[in-house]
Amino acid sequence: MHLTPSQHSEYQENGYLAISGIFPVSELDEMNTELNRIVSQNLEKGNPVNAPTPGWLLQLGLLSEKTAAFCEDNRILDLIEDIVKPGIAIYSAKLVSKEPFESTICQWHQDNAYYNKTSQSETRMSVWIPLEESARDQGCLQVIPGSHKRGLQPFSHKEDGTCNLGIDTEIALDEREYLPANAGDIVLFSAFLQHASDGNTTEKRRRAFIVSYQEATVGKGNGEQYKVLRPA
């Protein structure tokens, strides 16, 4: 599946695009089983990847053959090839989880506040794939449409929540969009897009598999996670 011209235009205008039903739920159930195994193993080893909360995993592309294959899935690469170019490389990949009744927020931030410290990219973006339902009361994604066009905003370290390199300028909350999603959907968004999430007020876990990509001509990513998937 490739983006239609109207989908591509929507992404360029808003800085994000949500698409329903890309992955079958049965496949995601298998991924959740694999991730449960890795999370347990990670905790037994004392969290060697230094994940910020127990339900998170960093460096997904390096943790198992199954998670690596998902990062490199052609269904994803075909969707983003008209956005990320020339060529496609992995910058990083992680599992982000909000456990039941977890009040931790994700601060309003831009991914490039983190990523630009390592390398500069013109087309860097992320795919956000809910492995389970991500409803508003579970802390679904919140975005400010079009905010990617404003460039990287001043930021500083915030004490509360995750995504701690929070934006210092005023957030246009009157423009905010909530992006509830079902397992198997996908959200594409620019690394300059302003986004956040609230805590999870339900008894159900909310998990997302997130991979960040950049053009293959940028020769540096987040350490060993960097990998060229489609040469320029």
C-alpha distance (Angstrom), angle and dihedral (degrees) to the residues before:
residue distance angle dihedral
M1 . . .
H2 3.78 . .
L3 3.79 129.3 .
T4 3.77 114.9 -93.1
P5 3.82 116.9 -127.7
S6 3.82 89.9 -103.4
Q7 3.83 92.1 50.4
H8 3.78 90.6 49.0
S9 3.81 90.6 50.2
E10 3.80 90.6 48.6
Y11 3.79 90.7 52.9
Q12 3.79 92.5 48.7
E13 3.82 92.1 48.1
N14 3.81 99.9 43.1
G15 3.78 102.1 25.8
Y16 3.79 92.1 -124.7
L17 3.78 142.4 57.1
A18 3.82 130.1 -163.4
I19 3.81 118.9 -154.0
S20 3.79 124.8 -175.1
G21 3.79 130.2 -134.9
I22 3.79 104.6 7.7
F23 3.81 97.3 140.9
P24 3.83 128.4 39.7
V25 3.81 114.4 -116.7
S26 3.81 91.5 -128.0
E27 3.80 89.4 61.5
L28 3.79 91.3 49.5
D29 3.81 90.5 50.1
E30 3.79 87.6 58.9
M31 3.80 90.1 48.7
N32 3.80 91.1 50.9
T33 3.79 89.7 52.9
E34 3.79 89.8 52.1
L35 3.79 92.0 47.3
N36 3.80 91.9 48.8
R37 3.79 87.9 56.2
I38 3.80 92.7 49.4
V39 3.81 94.3 45.2
S40 3.81 90.7 52.5
Q41 3.78 91.2 46.9
N42 3.80 91.2 47.4
L43 3.80 92.5 52.5
E44 3.81 91.8 46.9
K45 3.81 88.6 55.3
G46 3.81 92.3 50.2
N47 3.81 97.5 -101.9
P48 3.84 98.3 -68.0
V49 3.82 92.8 -178.7
N50 3.82 89.5 58.5
A51 3.80 96.5 -127.4
P52 3.83 111.7 -172.5
T53 3.83 94.8 -127.9
P54 3.84 132.8 19.8
G55 3.82 93.5 -106.9
W56 3.80 94.2 54.9
L57 3.79 130.5 89.3
L58 3.79 126.2 -167.9
Q59 3.81 128.5 -159.3
L60 3.81 94.3 30.2
G61 3.77 91.8 169.4
L62 3.79 89.6 64.0
L63 3.80 102.2 40.5
S64 3.81 103.3 77.1
E65 3.79 142.3 -12.2
K66 3.80 90.5 -107.4
T67 3.82 95.9 52.2
A68 3.81 91.2 43.3
A69 3.81 91.2 52.0
F70 3.81 90.9 51.6
C71 3.81 90.8 53.6
E72 3.80 88.4 53.5
D73 3.82 97.3 41.6
N74 3.79 112.2 142.7
R75 3.80 90.7 -139.8
I76 3.80 87.1 67.2
L77 3.79 96.8 39.1
D78 3.80 92.7 50.2
L79 3.82 90.0 53.1
I80 3.80 94.8 51.6
E81 3.81 102.3 35.7
D82 3.81 92.7 97.9
I83 3.82 89.9 50.7
V84 3.80 103.1 40.0
K85 3.79 108.6 51.6
P86 2.93 157.2 -161.2
G87 3.78 88.1 29.3
I88 3.80 127.0 -32.2
A89 3.81 129.7 -99.1
I90 3.80 131.8 174.1
Y91 3.79 114.4 -114.8
S92 3.83 97.0 -179.2
A93 3.80 143.6 -39.1
K94 3.80 134.2 -148.7
L95 3.78 145.9 166.8
V96 3.81 114.5 -123.9
S97 3.78 117.4 -166.4
K98 3.79 134.2 -178.6
E99 3.78 107.2 -160.3
P100 3.84 121.3 -147.8
F101 3.80 112.5 -66.0
E102 3.79 91.5 -0.7
S103 3.81 107.4 156.5
T104 3.81 96.7 -166.1
I105 3.79 113.4 125.2
C106 3.78 128.5 -154.0
Q107 3.81 108.3 -128.3
W108 3.78 121.7 -123.8
H109 3.77 102.5 -90.5
Q110 3.80 147.3 141.5
D111 3.79 119.9 -120.6
N112 3.79 92.5 -134.4
A113 3.80 89.1 65.3
Y114 3.80 82.6 75.3
Y115 3.78 102.1 27.5
N116 3.81 99.7 49.1
K117 3.80 88.8 65.4
T118 3.79 87.2 69.7
S119 3.80 104.9 32.8
Q120 3.78 142.1 -14.8
S121 3.80 119.1 -117.3
E122 3.78 134.7 178.4
T123 3.81 97.1 -157.7
R124 3.81 106.1 27.2
M125 3.80 113.2 147.6
S126 3.79 142.8 150.9
V127 3.77 137.2 -123.9
W128 3.82 112.8 -141.6
I129 3.80 111.5 -160.5
P130 3.82 118.0 -175.9
L131 3.80 110.0 -143.3
E132 3.81 89.0 -169.6
E133 3.78 134.6 18.5
S134 3.80 113.4 -57.4
A135 3.80 106.1 -162.8
R136 3.78 126.6 171.8
D137 3.82 93.3 -102.2
Q138 3.81 89.0 50.4
G139 3.79 92.3 58.7
C140 3.79 102.7 -95.2
L141 3.79 121.2 -173.7
Q142 3.80 118.3 -71.3
V143 3.80 119.4 -161.0
I144 3.79 140.4 179.1
P145 3.83 105.2 -133.5
G146 3.79 113.3 -130.3
S147 3.81 94.1 10.6
H148 3.82 90.6 120.0
K149 3.80 87.9 73.1
R150 3.82 91.1 64.3
G151 3.80 93.3 67.3
L152 3.77 127.3 -136.1
Q153 3.80 110.6 -23.5
P154 3.82 126.3 -148.4
F155 3.78 110.3 -84.4
S156 3.79 141.0 178.7
H157 3.78 139.0 -175.2
K158 3.81 113.4 -76.7
E159 3.79 121.9 -156.1
D160 3.81 99.4 -145.3
G161 3.77 126.7 72.3
T162 3.80 130.7 -16.8
C163 3.83 128.9 -57.6
N164 3.79 84.9 55.8
L165 3.81 99.2 -178.5
G166 3.78 89.1 87.4
I167 3.78 126.4 -176.3
D168 3.83 114.2 -100.2
T169 3.80 97.9 -160.8
E170 3.80 121.6 82.1
I171 3.80 115.0 -79.0
A172 3.81 115.1 -132.7
L173 3.81 93.6 -128.1
D174 3.80 91.6 169.1
E175 3.84 85.5 68.4
R176 3.81 95.0 47.5
E177 3.81 120.1 131.0
Y178 3.80 124.4 -162.3
L179 3.80 114.9 -143.7
P180 3.81 110.0 -157.5
A181 3.80 110.7 -177.0
N182 3.78 142.0 -177.6
A183 3.79 128.6 -130.1
G184 3.79 107.9 -78.9
D185 3.81 96.5 29.5
I186 3.79 120.9 114.3
V187 3.80 133.5 -146.5
L188 3.80 119.2 -159.8
F189 3.79 116.4 -161.5
S190 3.79 140.1 170.4
A191 3.80 120.3 -109.6
F192 3.82 86.2 -124.1
L193 3.82 94.2 55.4
Q194 3.80 114.9 114.6
H195 3.81 108.0 -126.0
A196 3.81 142.5 157.0
S197 3.80 143.1 161.6
D198 3.81 138.1 -141.1
G199 3.79 128.0 -132.6
N200 3.79 125.6 -80.4
T201 3.80 112.0 -100.5
T202 3.83 95.0 178.8
E203 3.79 136.3 81.8
K204 3.80 90.9 -116.7
R205 3.81 124.4 90.8
R206 3.82 119.2 -122.5
R207 3.80 116.1 -148.9
A208 3.80 131.2 179.9
F209 3.81 130.5 -175.2
I210 3.81 106.9 -147.1
V211 3.80 126.8 -169.9
S212 3.81 123.9 -179.9
Y213 3.79 118.9 -153.0
Q214 3.80 134.9 -171.8
E215 3.78 136.3 -178.9
A216 3.80 114.6 -72.0
T217 3.81 91.4 -123.9
V218 3.81 89.5 71.2
G219 3.77 99.9 87.0
K220 3.79 100.1 -158.4
G221 3.79 134.8 61.9
N222 3.78 136.7 160.6
G223 3.80 100.4 -45.9
E224 3.80 117.7 -82.5
Q225 3.80 90.7 -5.6
Y226 3.80 90.6 76.3
K227 3.79 111.4 105.6
V228 3.80 132.8 158.4
L229 3.80 108.7 -130.9
R230 3.80 100.9 172.3
P231 3.80 115.6 21.7
A232 3.79 119.5 -133.3
